Amino acid sequence: MWVRTQVRSWQRRDGFDKIDLYTRGTMHSMVWGMVVCVALLSVTRPVRHSDAPAALIAVTVLTVIAQGVCSVPLVSRALDGYLGRRGVERRLIALAAVLFIVNAASLLALGGYAGTETYPELQLALAAVAWPFLTPFVLAFPMWASSVCIAVVTAGMSGGTLLAGGTGSFALTTLTGVGFGGLLIFSTVRLSAWTLGIMQKLRDAQDVETRLAVAEERLRFGRDMHDVLGRNLAVIALKSELAVELAQRGKPAATDQMVEVQRIARASQQEVRDVVRGYREADLRTELLGAQGVLRAAGIECAVHGDGGQLPSAVQSALGWAVREAATNVLRHGDPQRCDIRLETAREGVRLVVENDGVTPDKAVVPGGGSGLHGLRERLAAVGGSLEAGPTGDGRFQLTAAVPLPSPRNTAPSPLEKR
């Protein structure tokens, strides 16, 4: 039952959490493996049959166990500090250093009692005893400090074997073994932590990408809602005002206007549903006819030249939104009497020009425009297009949307498609 629970807990973790747990588990396993190694080498036959006091042997074993216990929180905190999560307490590192020095001195003392010739395992024990201390040290301190520490530890242990009665060759072998072990600790631990840090940065980058995608979707939704409802709400407001005036005069035409308001409101509901589902694409021909009908219903004479029926779907969609936004601006700003919509198609691209009169200086759109024009620029930019909008003088306002067309080379069917 416990094993099944642990398996399920492991499966619920994401990739980074699994690698993090694996890295920490590997470091702790290596530390405790060395602790067991030192403890066993401290009670071998040469040590037991020597004149070494039992208290010294017990101190050596208990000290190395204390090193392992101290390394449990120290390794985790040092790894967290390397990853930039939290710092490492200096007191804990100082305690680990004291335990390491005491344990190394105890091993050297045991070597002095047993004799280095009859106790060759001393070299392996000295290399292993440095592992619980150096593992968190190389994570908590810079590379240069770690290198200096490894060099000092290696020299100190090699010199200690001379004090314990070892020969020059024994000290040289110890120097090589402890130095190689220190470099192995430095490379494996730092490399594992570096790999984990890269994985953490990748996960953070994925989180940022997810948040950006959500923000982009919110912008798209707000832009679509503005484009969809802007014109329809403007028409509803105009027709409602007209219906009120007709009703006040007692004319039955007010009923027709309210019926039209009801129809537009229901159409707007369906369009909002389409936007929420993300399926709506503006059709250029439909938008041209819709803009002409809406403007004429508002009492604005509107002429449309061109329909764009042969344009690619992406270009039609972008220009369709341009027509919708232009019609909305005509209804909202100024007091226009006439609006001309021209669709000019050439080999290199297509231009949509919407021009209307009745624009007073206080109604002129400032450079950059509002949220509608800003969203329209984003739509056009997605297909490589551009937008220009502003007053042209004599009370006229012009909106020009230009979109390049793909070259015939890119759109021509392949030989297989022709067959």
C-alpha positions as CSV (number, residue, x, y, z in Angstrom):
1,M,0.0,0.0,0.0
2,W,2.8,2.4,0.9
3,V,4.7,1.6,-2.3
4,R,1.5,2.2,-4.4
5,T,1.0,5.6,-2.7
6,Q,4.6,6.6,-3.5
7,V,4.3,5.5,-7.1
8,R,1.2,7.6,-7.5
9,S,2.9,10.5,-5.9
10,W,5.8,10.2,-8.3
11,Q,3.5,10.0,-11.3
12,R,1.7,13.2,-10.3
13,R,4.9,15.2,-10.3
14,D,5.9,17.2,-13.3
15,G,9.2,16.8,-15.1
16,F,11.1,19.4,-13.2
17,D,9.9,18.0,-9.8
18,K,11.0,14.5,-10.8
19,I,14.5,15.7,-11.8
20,D,14.8,17.8,-8.6
21,L,13.8,14.9,-6.4
22,Y,16.2,12.6,-8.3
23,T,19.1,15.1,-8.0
24,R,18.6,15.6,-4.3
25,G,18.1,11.9,-3.7
26,T,21.3,11.1,-5.6
27,M,23.3,13.6,-3.6
28,H,22.0,12.3,-0.2
29,S,22.6,8.7,-1.3
30,M,26.2,9.5,-2.2
31,V,26.8,11.3,1.1
32,W,25.3,8.4,3.1
33,G,27.2,5.9,1.1
34,M,30.4,7.5,2.0
35,V,29.3,7.7,5.7
36,V,28.7,4.0,5.7
37,C,32.0,3.4,4.0
38,V,33.9,5.5,6.6
39,A,32.1,3.8,9.5
40,L,33.0,0.3,8.2
41,L,36.6,1.2,7.4
42,S,36.9,2.6,11.0
43,V,36.3,-0.9,12.5
44,T,38.3,-3.1,10.2
45,R,40.6,-5.8,11.5
46,P,43.8,-3.7,11.5
47,V,42.1,-1.1,13.6
48,R,40.5,-3.6,16.0
49,H,43.8,-5.5,16.5
50,S,45.8,-2.3,17.1
51,D,46.3,-0.4,20.3
52,A,43.7,2.2,19.3
53,P,41.4,3.0,22.2
54,A,37.8,1.9,21.8
55,A,36.7,5.4,22.7
56,L,38.6,6.7,19.6
57,I,37.0,4.2,17.4
58,A,33.6,5.1,18.8
59,V,34.2,8.8,18.3
60,T,35.2,8.2,14.7
61,V,32.0,6.2,14.0
62,L,29.7,8.6,15.8
63,T,31.3,11.6,14.2
64,V,30.9,10.3,10.7
65,I,27.2,9.5,11.5
66,A,26.9,13.1,12.8
67,Q,28.3,14.3,9.5
68,G,25.6,12.4,7.6
69,V,22.9,13.8,9.8
70,C,24.2,17.3,9.4
71,S,24.5,17.0,5.6
72,V,20.8,16.2,5.2
73,P,19.5,19.7,5.7
74,L,22.8,21.3,4.6
75,V,22.8,19.7,1.1
76,S,19.1,20.6,0.5
77,R,19.7,24.2,1.6
78,A,22.9,24.5,-0.4
79,L,21.1,23.3,-3.5
80,D,18.3,25.8,-2.9
81,G,20.8,28.5,-2.5
82,Y,22.5,27.6,-5.7
83,L,19.1,27.8,-7.4
84,G,18.5,31.2,-5.9
85,R,15.7,30.2,-3.6
86,R,17.2,30.8,-0.2
87,G,20.6,31.2,1.5
88,V,22.6,28.7,3.6
89,E,23.1,29.3,7.3
90,R,26.8,29.9,8.0
91,R,26.5,28.2,11.4
92,L,25.4,24.9,9.7
93,I,28.4,25.1,7.4
94,A,30.7,25.8,10.3
95,L,29.3,22.8,12.2
96,A,29.9,20.6,9.1
97,A,33.5,21.8,8.9
98,V,34.1,21.1,12.6
99,L,32.7,17.5,12.3
100,F,34.8,17.0,9.2
101,I,38.0,18.1,10.9
102,V,37.3,16.0,13.9
103,N,36.5,12.9,11.8
104,A,39.6,13.3,9.6
105,A,41.8,13.8,12.7
106,S,40.3,10.6,14.2
107,L,41.0,8.6,11.1
108,L,44.6,9.8,11.0
109,A,44.9,8.9,14.7
110,L,43.6,5.4,13.9
111,G,46.1,5.2,11.2
112,G,48.8,6.1,13.6
113,Y,47.8,3.4,16.0
114,A,47.2,0.7,13.3
115,G,50.2,1.7,11.1
116,T,49.8,2.9,7.5
117,E,51.4,-0.3,6.1
118,T,48.9,-2.5,7.8
119,Y,46.0,-0.1,7.4
120,P,46.0,0.8,3.6
121,E,42.2,1.4,3.8
122,L,43.1,4.7,5.5
123,Q,43.5,6.4,2.0
124,L,40.0,5.4,1.0
125,A,38.5,6.5,4.3
126,L,40.2,9.9,4.1
127,A,38.8,10.4,0.6
128,A,35.3,9.3,1.7
129,V,35.2,11.4,4.8
130,A,35.5,14.6,2.7
131,W,32.4,13.8,0.7
132,P,29.7,14.9,3.3
133,F,31.5,18.2,3.8
134,L,32.5,19.1,0.3
135,T,29.1,18.2,-1.3
136,P,27.3,21.2,0.2
137,F,30.4,23.4,0.3
138,V,30.8,23.4,-3.5
139,L,27.2,24.4,-3.9
140,A,27.2,27.1,-1.3
141,F,30.4,28.9,-2.3
142,P,31.8,30.2,-5.6
143,M,34.0,28.0,-7.8
144,W,37.2,29.6,-6.8
145,A,36.5,29.2,-3.1
146,S,35.5,25.6,-3.7
147,S,38.8,25.0,-5.6
148,V,40.8,26.5,-2.8
149,C,39.0,24.4,-0.2
150,I,39.6,21.2,-2.1
151,A,43.2,22.0,-2.4
152,V,43.6,22.8,1.3
153,V,41.7,19.6,2.3
154,T,43.8,17.5,-0.1
155,A,47.1,19.0,1.2
156,G,46.0,18.7,4.8
157,M,45.1,15.0,4.6
158,S,48.2,14.2,2.7
159,G,50.4,15.9,5.2
160,G,48.4,14.3,8.0
161,T,49.4,10.8,6.8
162,L,53.0,11.8,7.2
163,L,52.3,12.8,10.8
164,A,50.6,9.4,11.3
165,G,53.8,7.6,10.2
166,G,53.1,7.2,6.6
167,T,55.8,7.1,4.0
168,G,56.3,9.6,1.2
169,S,54.8,7.3,-1.4
170,F,51.8,6.7,0.9
171,A,51.3,10.5,1.3
172,L,51.6,11.0,-2.5
173,T,49.0,8.3,-3.1
174,T,46.7,9.9,-0.5
175,L,47.3,13.3,-2.2
176,T,46.3,11.8,-5.6
177,G,43.3,9.9,-4.3
178,V,41.8,12.7,-2.1
179,G,42.5,15.2,-4.9
180,F,40.8,13.1,-7.5
181,G,37.8,12.5,-5.1
182,G,37.5,16.3,-4.5
183,L,37.6,17.0,-8.2
184,L,35.0,14.3,-8.7
185,I,32.7,15.9,-6.1
186,F,33.2,19.3,-7.5
187,S,32.4,18.3,-11.1
188,T,29.5,15.9,-10.5
189,V,27.7,18.1,-7.8
190,R,28.2,21.4,-9.7
191,L,27.1,19.8,-13.0
192,S,24.0,18.2,-11.4
193,A,23.1,21.5,-9.8
194,W,23.8,23.4,-13.1
195,T,21.5,21.0,-15.0
196,L,18.8,21.4,-12.4
197,G,19.2,25.2,-12.7
198,I,18.7,25.1,-16.4
199,M,15.6,23.0,-16.0
200,Q,14.3,25.5,-13.5
201,K,14.9,28.3,-16.0
202,L,13.1,26.3,-18.7
203,R,10.1,25.8,-16.4
204,D,10.0,29.5,-15.5
205,A,10.2,30.3,-19.2
206,Q,7.3,27.9,-19.9
207,D,5.3,29.6,-17.1
208,V,6.0,33.0,-18.6
209,E,5.0,31.7,-22.0
210,T,1.8,30.4,-20.6
211,R,1.0,33.7,-18.9
212,L,1.8,35.6,-22.1
213,A,-0.5,33.3,-24.1
214,V,-3.3,33.9,-21.6
215,A,-2.7,37.7,-21.8
216,E,-2.6,37.6,-25.6
217,E,-5.9,35.6,-25.6
218,R,-7.4,38.2,-23.3
219,L,-6.3,41.0,-25.7
220,R,-7.7,39.1,-28.6
221,F,-11.0,38.6,-26.9
222,G,-11.2,42.2,-25.9
223,R,-10.3,43.3,-29.4
224,D,-12.9,41.0,-30.9
225,M,-15.6,42.1,-28.5
226,H,-14.9,45.7,-29.4
227,D,-14.9,45.1,-33.1
228,V,-18.1,42.9,-33.0
229,L,-20.2,45.0,-30.6
230,G,-18.9,48.5,-31.5
231,R,-20.8,49.0,-34.7
232,N,-23.9,47.1,-33.6
233,L,-24.3,49.1,-30.4
234,A,-23.8,52.3,-32.4
235,V,-26.6,51.3,-34.7
236,I,-28.8,50.3,-31.9
237,A,-28.3,53.6,-30.2
238,L,-29.1,55.6,-33.4
239,K,-32.2,53.5,-34.2
240,S,-33.4,53.7,-30.6
241,E,-33.1,57.5,-30.7
242,L,-35.0,57.5,-34.1
243,A,-37.7,55.3,-32.6
244,V,-38.1,57.6,-29.7
245,E,-38.5,60.6,-32.0
246,L,-41.0,58.7,-34.2
247,A,-42.9,57.5,-31.1
248,Q,-43.1,61.0,-29.7
249,R,-44.6,62.2,-33.1
250,G,-47.1,59.3,-33.0
251,K,-45.8,57.7,-36.2
252,P,-46.1,53.9,-36.5
253,A,-42.7,53.7,-38.1
254,A,-41.3,53.6,-34.6
255,T,-42.3,50.0,-34.4
256,D,-40.3,49.1,-37.4
257,Q,-37.2,50.8,-35.9
258,M,-37.6,48.8,-32.7
259,V,-38.0,45.6,-34.6
260,E,-34.7,46.4,-36.4
261,V,-33.1,47.1,-33.0
262,Q,-34.4,43.7,-31.8
263,R,-32.9,42.0,-34.9
264,I,-29.5,43.7,-34.5
265,A,-29.4,42.8,-30.8
266,R,-30.1,39.1,-31.5
267,A,-27.5,39.1,-34.2
268,S,-25.0,40.7,-31.8
269,Q,-25.7,37.9,-29.3
270,Q,-24.9,35.3,-31.9
271,E,-21.7,37.1,-32.8
272,V,-20.6,37.3,-29.2
273,R,-21.1,33.6,-28.9
274,D,-19.0,33.1,-32.0
275,V,-16.2,35.3,-30.6
276,V,-16.2,33.4,-27.3
277,R,-15.9,30.1,-29.2
278,G,-13.1,31.6,-31.3
279,Y,-14.6,30.5,-34.6
280,R,-15.6,33.9,-36.1
281,E,-13.8,35.1,-39.2
282,A,-14.9,38.3,-40.9
283,D,-16.0,37.9,-44.5
284,L,-15.1,40.9,-46.6
285,R,-18.0,40.9,-49.0
286,T,-20.5,40.4,-46.1
287,E,-18.8,43.2,-44.2
288,L,-19.0,45.6,-47.2
289,L,-22.7,44.9,-47.7
290,G,-23.3,45.1,-43.9
291,A,-21.5,48.4,-43.6
292,Q,-23.4,49.9,-46.6
293,G,-26.7,48.8,-45.1
294,V,-26.0,50.1,-41.6
295,L,-24.7,53.5,-42.8
296,R,-27.7,53.9,-45.1
297,A,-30.0,53.0,-42.3
298,A,-28.4,55.7,-40.2
299,G,-29.1,58.3,-43.0
300,I,-25.6,58.3,-44.4
301,E,-25.2,57.9,-48.2
302,C,-22.7,55.1,-48.8
303,A,-21.1,53.9,-52.0
304,V,-19.0,50.7,-52.2
305,H,-16.6,50.0,-55.1
306,G,-15.2,46.4,-55.3
307,D,-16.0,43.3,-53.3
308,G,-12.7,41.4,-52.9
309,G,-14.2,38.1,-53.8
310,Q,-11.0,36.6,-55.3
311,L,-8.7,37.6,-52.3
312,P,-7.2,35.0,-50.0
313,S,-9.2,34.2,-46.9
314,A,-6.6,35.7,-44.5
315,V,-6.6,39.0,-46.4
316,Q,-10.4,39.0,-46.6
317,S,-10.7,38.5,-42.9
318,A,-8.2,41.3,-42.1
319,L,-9.9,43.8,-44.5
320,G,-13.3,42.7,-43.2
321,W,-12.4,43.8,-39.7
322,A,-11.1,47.0,-41.2
323,V,-14.4,47.7,-42.9
324,R,-16.2,47.0,-39.6
325,E,-14.0,49.3,-37.6
326,A,-14.3,52.0,-40.2
327,A,-18.1,51.9,-40.3
328,T,-18.1,52.1,-36.5
329,N,-15.9,55.2,-36.5
330,V,-18.1,56.8,-39.2
331,L,-21.2,56.3,-37.0
332,R,-19.5,57.4,-33.8
333,H,-17.6,60.4,-34.8
334,G,-18.7,63.6,-36.5
335,D,-21.9,64.2,-38.5
336,P,-21.2,62.5,-41.8
337,Q,-23.5,62.8,-44.8
338,R,-21.6,60.6,-47.2
339,C,-19.1,57.7,-47.0
340,D,-17.1,56.2,-49.9
341,I,-15.6,52.7,-49.6
342,R,-13.1,51.7,-52.3
343,L,-11.3,48.4,-52.6
344,E,-8.3,48.7,-55.0
345,T,-6.6,45.5,-56.0
346,A,-3.2,45.4,-57.7
347,R,-0.6,42.7,-58.3
348,E,1.5,43.6,-55.3
349,G,-1.4,44.1,-52.8
350,V,-4.8,45.4,-52.0
351,R,-5.8,48.8,-50.5
352,L,-9.1,49.5,-48.7
353,V,-9.9,53.2,-48.5
354,V,-12.8,54.5,-46.4
355,E,-13.5,58.2,-46.6
356,N,-16.3,60.2,-45.1
357,D,-17.2,63.9,-44.5
358,G,-18.7,65.7,-41.5
359,V,-15.5,65.6,-39.3
360,T,-15.1,68.6,-37.1
361,P,-11.7,69.5,-35.7
362,D,-12.8,68.5,-32.2
363,K,-13.8,65.1,-33.5
364,A,-10.6,64.4,-35.4
365,V,-8.9,61.2,-34.3
366,V,-5.5,61.7,-32.7
367,P,-2.4,59.8,-34.0
368,G,-2.5,56.2,-32.8
369,G,-6.3,56.1,-32.4
370,G,-8.3,54.3,-29.8
371,S,-8.5,50.7,-28.9
372,G,-10.4,49.9,-32.1
373,L,-7.7,51.2,-34.4
374,H,-5.0,49.7,-32.3
375,G,-6.6,46.3,-32.5
376,L,-7.1,46.8,-36.2
377,R,-3.4,47.5,-36.7
378,E,-2.6,44.3,-34.9
379,R,-4.8,42.3,-37.2
380,L,-3.3,43.9,-40.3
381,A,0.2,43.4,-39.0
382,A,-0.5,39.7,-38.7
383,V,-0.8,39.5,-42.5
384,G,1.9,42.0,-43.2
385,G,-0.4,44.9,-43.7
386,S,-0.5,48.5,-42.4
387,L,-3.0,51.1,-41.4
388,E,-3.2,54.9,-41.9
389,A,-6.1,56.9,-40.4
390,G,-6.6,60.6,-39.9
391,P,-8.3,63.8,-41.2
392,T,-7.4,64.9,-44.7
393,G,-8.8,68.5,-44.5
394,D,-12.1,70.1,-45.5
395,G,-13.9,68.1,-42.8
396,R,-13.0,64.7,-44.3
397,F,-11.6,61.7,-42.6
398,Q,-9.8,58.8,-44.4
399,L,-8.9,55.3,-43.3
400,T,-6.5,53.3,-45.5
401,A,-5.6,49.7,-44.9
402,A,-3.0,48.1,-47.2
403,V,-2.3,44.4,-47.3
404,P,0.3,42.7,-49.6
405,L,-0.8,39.7,-51.6
406,P,1.2,36.5,-51.7
407,S,3.3,36.1,-54.9
408,P,1.9,33.8,-57.6
409,R,4.9,31.6,-57.1
410,N,3.8,30.7,-53.5
411,T,0.1,30.3,-54.4
412,A,0.4,28.3,-57.7
413,P,-0.7,24.7,-57.4
414,S,1.9,22.0,-57.6
415,P,2.0,19.5,-60.5
416,L,0.4,16.9,-58.3
417,E,-2.5,19.2,-57.5
418,K,-2.9,20.0,-61.2
419,R,-3.3,16.3,-61.9
